[in-house]
Amino acid sequence: MNQTANSARTRRAAVPAWAALLAVPALLTGCTDTPEGLLNGKARSPGDVIGIFPEDGAKEVDEKTRIAVKVPDGRLESVKVTRIEDAQQQTVAGRIAEDGRSWSPDSGAARLALAAKYSVDAVAVDGQGRRSARHATFTTLVPEHRFIGYFKPENRSTVGTGMIVSFAFSRAIADRAAVERAIRVTSDPAVEVVGHWFGKDRLDFRPKAYWKPGTQVTVDIGLRDVEGAPGVYGSQDRTVAFTVGRSQVSRVDAEAKTMEVRRDGELVSTVPITAGAPKTTTYNGKMVVTEMHEVTRMDGATVGFTDKDGKGEYDIKDVPHAIRLTASGTFLHGNYWADESVFGEENVSHGCIGLRDAKGGSGATPGGWFFDRTLIGDVVEVVNSKDEKVAPDNGLSGWNLSWKKWKATSALR
């Protein structure tokens, strides 16, 4: 995502908060060895536990490439591989080897689908009994002279009232009007929904205000044979839909170190939090939940938070209840390593929002309680932080633009 800041600020923006999460597309990296290297138990760095191939963020992966997941010792606890095509999600069949050291797809699922996005979520227990998690995504080859739009949210999903419909295109779009005209977003009850372009390869849609609970949203994608750029044509022609669930908007006050959770406008709970420390503050502004992980890994070395020896300032392999708020790495997550007295009293994170939690995660803690009550598309708004407002293209943060500015980049106006 584009950042409008100086180099020091840009470096910090990559990780607002114990959040050099290995699930950040530009930051989370799986094993970069060849498949043979993976199968020999080689990891990308000494601190890594789980090796994944293809590597995180890989693009135009050939359909003959085989997915591989490997641990050098211990055992894999779980592996879930998901294929997403046109907002349809399907689990890829596979199995963990008898020794627990590797996962591979079943023979019938070994060949990758073209023009698809894959995600890999793996949890392992190493030789010392420590849990570790890794999340990686990659996209496969799109046939020459074709483009597709990777779409969120998922078809038939139930989302929060702040959900923004977002298309990330596999090719730069030259005729933005033709592409925007070919995508129609409607709702029941009906509201005006307008597209907004972020650069040449991303188009988001939203109404003027948050969706009303219970709204049914339909997205008609008529991109097949639409010429998005000279000689490059769309390949999608389908309809997807999602439902807007209850309203939940949470307001984080970085100065007061509290989070007010409201359902349908009514205050449900006020939760003590810890936000970004004075040198690594948390963004202000409205952010939308885009991912949720029961457990994940956060490693400062992946984003430049290192000591004089080049080691990460932190490397937490089992962060519980992690909720992504921005593409650059802002998370709201459980924290079991800080003293209980910190929450509500001190801001100590690298920019994320921390809730008290237990190692391994627990529904009885504030972190587990909030995670269990959150939907993709819920809104978290941060106020009173000594930081800038989050950029509207950083995750699904478009609610920080006025309606006039949102409509200004529509190619149809």
LINJODA-V694402 format. One record per residue. N is the residue number from 1. RES is the residue in three letters. OMEGA is omega as a letter, one per 20 degrees, with the letter a starting at -180 (999 if undefined). NEAR is the number of other C-alpha atoms within 10 Angstrom. Layout:
BEGIN
n: (N/N)
res: (RES/RES)
omega: (OMEGA/OMEGA)
near: (NEAR/NEAR)
END
This chain:
BEGIN
n: (1/2/3/4/5/6/7/8/9/10/11/12/13/14/15/16/17/18/19/20/21/22/23/24/25/26/27/28/29/30/31/32/33/34/35/36/37/38/39/40/41/42/43/44/45/46/47/48/49/50/51/52/53/54/55/56/57/58/59/60/61/62/63/64/65/66/67/68/69/70/71/72/73/74/75/76/77/78/79/80/81/82/83/84/85/86/87/88/89/90/91/92/93/94/95/96/97/98/99/100/101/102/103/104/105/106/107/108/109/110/111/112/113/114/115/116/117/118/119/120/121/122/123/124/125/126/127/128/129/130/131/132/133/134/135/136/137/138/139/140/141/142/143/144/145/146/147/148/149/150/151/152/153/154/155/156/157/158/159/160/161/162/163/164/165/166/167/168/169/170/171/172/173/174/175/176/177/178/179/180/181/182/183/184/185/186/187/188/189/190/191/192/193/194/195/196/197/198/199/200/201/202/203/204/205/206/207/208/209/210/211/212/213/214/215/216/217/218/219/220/221/222/223/224/225/226/227/228/229/230/231/232/233/234/235/236/237/238/239/240/241/242/243/244/245/246/247/248/249/250/251/252/253/254/255/256/257/258/259/260/261/262/263/264/265/266/267/268/269/270/271/272/273/274/275/276/277/278/279/280/281/282/283/284/285/286/287/288/289/290/291/292/293/294/295/296/297/298/299/300/301/302/303/304/305/306/307/308/309/310/311/312/313/314/315/316/317/318/319/320/321/322/323/324/325/326/327/328/329/330/331/332/333/334/335/336/337/338/339/340/341/342/343/344/345/346/347/348/349/350/351/352/353/354/355/356/357/358/359/360/361/362/363/364/365/366/367/368/369/370/371/372/373/374/375/376/377/378/379/380/381/382/383/384/385/386/387/388/389/390/391/392/393/394/395/396/397/398/399/400/401/402/403/404/405/406/407/408/409/410/411/412/413)
res: (MET/ASN/GLN/THR/ALA/ASN/SER/ALA/ARG/THR/ARG/ARG/ALA/ALA/VAL/PRO/ALA/TRP/ALA/ALA/LEU/LEU/ALA/VAL/PRO/ALA/LEU/LEU/THR/GLY/CYS/THR/ASP/THR/PRO/GLU/GLY/LEU/LEU/ASN/GLY/LYS/ALA/ARG/SER/PRO/GLY/ASP/VAL/ILE/GLY/ILE/PHE/PRO/GLU/ASP/GLY/ALA/LYS/GLU/VAL/ASP/GLU/LYS/THR/ARG/ILE/ALA/VAL/LYS/VAL/PRO/ASP/GLY/ARG/LEU/GLU/SER/VAL/LYS/VAL/THR/ARG/ILE/GLU/ASP/ALA/GLN/GLN/GLN/THR/VAL/ALA/GLY/ARG/ILE/ALA/GLU/ASP/GLY/ARG/SER/TRP/SER/PRO/ASP/SER/GLY/ALA/ALA/ARG/LEU/ALA/LEU/ALA/ALA/LYS/TYR/SER/VAL/ASP/ALA/VAL/ALA/VAL/ASP/GLY/GLN/GLY/ARG/ARG/SER/ALA/ARG/HIS/ALA/THR/PHE/THR/THR/LEU/VAL/PRO/GLU/HIS/ARG/PHE/ILE/GLY/TYR/PHE/LYS/PRO/GLU/ASN/ARG/SER/THR/VAL/GLY/THR/GLY/MET/ILE/VAL/SER/PHE/ALA/PHE/SER/ARG/ALA/ILE/ALA/ASP/ARG/ALA/ALA/VAL/GLU/ARG/ALA/ILE/ARG/VAL/THR/SER/ASP/PRO/ALA/VAL/GLU/VAL/VAL/GLY/HIS/TRP/PHE/GLY/LYS/ASP/ARG/LEU/ASP/PHE/ARG/PRO/LYS/ALA/TYR/TRP/LYS/PRO/GLY/THR/GLN/VAL/THR/VAL/ASP/ILE/GLY/LEU/ARG/ASP/VAL/GLU/GLY/ALA/PRO/GLY/VAL/TYR/GLY/SER/GLN/ASP/ARG/THR/VAL/ALA/PHE/THR/VAL/GLY/ARG/SER/GLN/VAL/SER/ARG/VAL/ASP/ALA/GLU/ALA/LYS/THR/MET/GLU/VAL/ARG/ARG/ASP/GLY/GLU/LEU/VAL/SER/THR/VAL/PRO/ILE/THR/ALA/GLY/ALA/PRO/LYS/THR/THR/THR/TYR/ASN/GLY/LYS/MET/VAL/VAL/THR/GLU/MET/HIS/GLU/VAL/THR/ARG/MET/ASP/GLY/ALA/THR/VAL/GLY/PHE/THR/ASP/LYS/ASP/GLY/LYS/GLY/GLU/TYR/ASP/ILE/LYS/ASP/VAL/PRO/HIS/ALA/ILE/ARG/LEU/THR/ALA/SER/GLY/THR/PHE/LEU/HIS/GLY/ASN/TYR/TRP/ALA/ASP/GLU/SER/VAL/PHE/GLY/GLU/GLU/ASN/VAL/SER/HIS/GLY/CYS/ILE/GLY/LEU/ARG/ASP/ALA/LYS/GLY/GLY/SER/GLY/ALA/THR/PRO/GLY/GLY/TRP/PHE/PHE/ASP/ARG/THR/LEU/ILE/GLY/ASP/VAL/VAL/GLU/VAL/VAL/ASN/SER/LYS/ASP/GLU/LYS/VAL/ALA/PRO/ASP/ASN/GLY/LEU/SER/GLY/TRP/ASN/LEU/SER/TRP/LYS/LYS/TRP/LYS/ALA/THR/SER/ALA/LEU/ARG)
omega: (r/r/r/a/r/a/r/r/a/r/a/a/a/a/a/r/a/a/r/a/r/r/r/a/a/a/a/r/r/r/r/r/r/r/r/r/r/a/r/r/a/r/a/r/a/a/a/r/a/r/a/r/j/a/r/r/a/r/r/r/a/a/a/r/r/r/r/r/a/r/a/r/a/a/r/r/r/r/r/r/a/r/r/r/r/r/r/a/r/r/r/a/r/a/r/r/a/a/r/a/a/r/r/a/r/a/a/a/a/a/a/r/r/r/a/r/r/r/r/r/a/r/a/r/a/a/r/r/a/r/r/a/r/r/r/r/r/r/a/a/r/a/a/r/r/r/r/r/r/a/r/j/a/r/r/r/r/a/r/a/r/a/r/r/a/r/r/a/a/r/r/a/r/r/a/r/a/a/r/r/a/r/a/a/a/a/r/j/a/r/r/r/a/r/r/a/r/a/a/a/r/r/r/r/r/r/a/a/r/r/r/r/r/r/r/a/r/r/r/a/a/a/a/r/r/a/a/r/a/r/a/a/r/a/a/r/a/r/r/a/r/a/r/a/a/r/r/r/a/a/r/r/a/r/r/r/r/r/r/r/a/r/a/r/a/r/r/a/r/a/r/a/r/a/a/r/a/a/a/a/a/r/r/r/a/r/a/r/a/r/r/a/r/r/r/a/r/a/a/a/a/a/r/r/a/r/a/r/r/r/a/r/r/r/a/a/a/r/a/r/a/a/a/r/r/r/a/r/r/r/r/a/r/a/r/a/r/r/a/a/a/a/a/a/a/r/a/a/r/r/r/r/a/r/r/a/r/r/a/r/r/r/a/a/r/r/r/r/a/a/a/a/a/r/r/a/r/a/r/a/r/r/r/r/a/a/r/r/a/r/a/r/r/a/r/a/a/r/r/r/r/r/r/a/r/a/a/a/r/a/a/a/999)
near: (14/12/17/9/11/8/10/8/12/14/15/20/27/26/31/26/29/31/33/32/34/25/29/24/18/19/25/22/26/28/26/19/19/13/20/10/16/23/19/13/20/22/22/19/11/7/12/21/27/30/29/30/26/27/22/27/18/18/16/16/21/15/16/11/14/16/21/20/26/30/26/19/17/18/23/25/16/15/21/16/20/17/20/19/20/21/21/14/14/12/13/19/15/18/15/18/13/9/10/18/21/23/22/19/18/12/9/9/15/17/15/21/20/17/23/22/23/23/19/24/20/23/24/26/20/19/11/8/10/11/23/22/29/29/27/26/26/20/25/19/17/21/12/9/14/21/26/23/24/20/21/17/22/18/18/15/17/20/25/26/26/29/28/24/21/21/19/17/18/20/20/16/21/15/15/21/14/17/21/23/15/16/19/16/21/18/18/12/11/11/16/11/16/22/25/21/21/16/12/14/16/20/24/22/22/24/22/15/14/16/23/18/16/17/18/19/19/18/18/16/21/19/23/16/14/20/20/24/19/10/10/18/20/23/20/19/14/12/16/19/19/18/20/22/20/19/23/24/25/21/18/27/20/26/17/18/22/21/23/18/19/16/13/12/10/12/13/13/13/14/18/20/27/30/33/25/19/15/13/23/24/32/27/21/22/25/29/28/25/22/16/19/19/19/25/25/26/28/26/24/17/20/21/17/20/15/12/7/6/10/16/19/14/17/19/18/23/24/29/27/28/28/26/26/29/28/23/25/30/31/28/28/31/31/28/20/12/15/9/13/9/17/21/20/15/17/25/22/23/26/30/29/32/29/31/24/25/19/14/14/19/17/14/11/16/21/27/22/16/20/22/12/9/17/25/21/27/23/27/21/19/23/18/15/22/17/17/12/16/22/22/21/20/20/22/25/24/24/23/19/13/12/15/9/11/22/20/15/16/19/16/14/9)
END
